[in-house]
Amino acid sequence: MSQDHTEYQLNKPVPYKLHIDDHLLSLTKQKLQLVRYPEEQSDVGDDDWSQGAKVKIVQRLADYWKDGYDWRAEEAKINQEFKQYKVKIHVPDYGPQTLHFIHHPSSSSTAIPLLFIQGWPGSFLEARKIIIPLTTPSSSNTQAFHVIVPSIPGFGPGDAPRKSGFGPVTTATAFKILMADVLGYDKFVTQGGDWGGFITRSMAMQYPQHVKAYHCNFIPCGPPAWYKSPLTMGRLILNSYLYTKREGQGLKNMQHFRKEGDGYMKQQSTRPQSLGFGLGDSPIGLLAWFVEKFHEWMDVANYTMPDDEVLTFVMMHWMQGATPGLRFYKAANLESGPTNSKNAFTTYLATPLGVSNFPKEIAMPPIDWIQAIANVQFYKEHQTGGHFPAVECPDALVADLREWFGGNVVKRALET
């Protein structure tokens, strides 16, 4: 999706409607008719995903995409449900960039501005199930929010950056400009998972005068140095005795991800464009790439993505040929400074943090590791859910956001 910065005035939002042209839709169906599938090996079971996405599942989804999926109906629902805008901003040390964002103000006089930031392979659609309950709670005594959901540039309708260097740190600056300079929210709170976690940490580090509290469901930090916290290191050494069952499971999830699940990250952070030739030209390739991640990162025992939801998530990256989303990893890998992705979860941050711990999250370490890098003021464990809680278990996430941001700690922070 190309940008034309001349279409917009600086910091002046313009209403936007999502539309994918007929040519791409027709081309997609043509490509889906020419698919060549790999063959499963005879000794690999139907429930064994160790070699990647399962052929029968990808084939079923591809057939539905080709013959049954109605993008125009999905597009109409998205445009009806979301108040979408685009705005041109100037990002210091980068230049002009057009942002796509969702802005749903609440009618409540006590509503708190909440910036919700998605990750990959997600999009702004991750917030689809939580916007109404957050902006319009059933009781006047329940904390309400003005909900803002920007697209990371290159994700979904978010215009892809024209030049390199737009990683999490630059995105944090862009989103601060959106919140404070464009929308006029001088003080606000944030929620982030996946890349959203990195971005929200970077925002809080760079702009503590604006970000007064934040919430994460994804904390990819390691243990503190032994000389800084010998008790934490002792717990790690004796983990089978001193860690809770949930902490032990969290460590296993992290170890499994590092051993079996992070190969995509190495590829996307080094040669995203080479990968983009395949994933950006082959709908079946992108579908399989995403389906594997959804299966591995979600609590699939308790939530199954409907076929329409899977394909609509895929469409959010297919519409721009996938490569812009992949390049975000490269941009992150090249950023430097104290708030970059390598340092975002190593430096202590005093801004109050709320944490929701979901059992299938790929990055949720023991609580004392988190306390070494964050001012944890809210922490809750859940019995179901994974890497995409706004999609898998929205009610649980909404309840946590209300409880955490509606509490006295955050209220006091917003008053300072």
Buried (B, 14 or more C-beta within 10 A) or exposed (E): BEBEBEEBEEBEBEEBEBEBEEEBBEEBBEBBEEBEEEEBEEEEEEEEBEEBBBBEBBBEBBEBBBEEBEBEEBBEEBBEBBBBBBBBBBBEEBBBBBBBBBBBBBEBEEBBBBBBBBBBBBBBBBBBBBBEBBBBBEEEEBBBBBBBBBBBBBBBBBBBBBEEBBBBBBBBBBBBBBBBBBBEBEBBBBBBBBBBBBBBBBBBBBBBEBBBBBBBBBBBBEBBEEEEBEEBBEBBEEEEEBBEEBBBBBBEBBEEBEEEBEEBBEBBBEEBEEBBEEBBBBBBBBBBBBBBBBBBBBBBEBBEBEBBBBBBBBBBBBBBBBBBBBBBBBBBBEBEEEBBBBBBBEEEBEBBBBBBBBBBBBBBBBBBBBBBBBEBBBBBBBEBBBBBBBBBBBEBBBBBBBBBBBBEBBBEBBEE
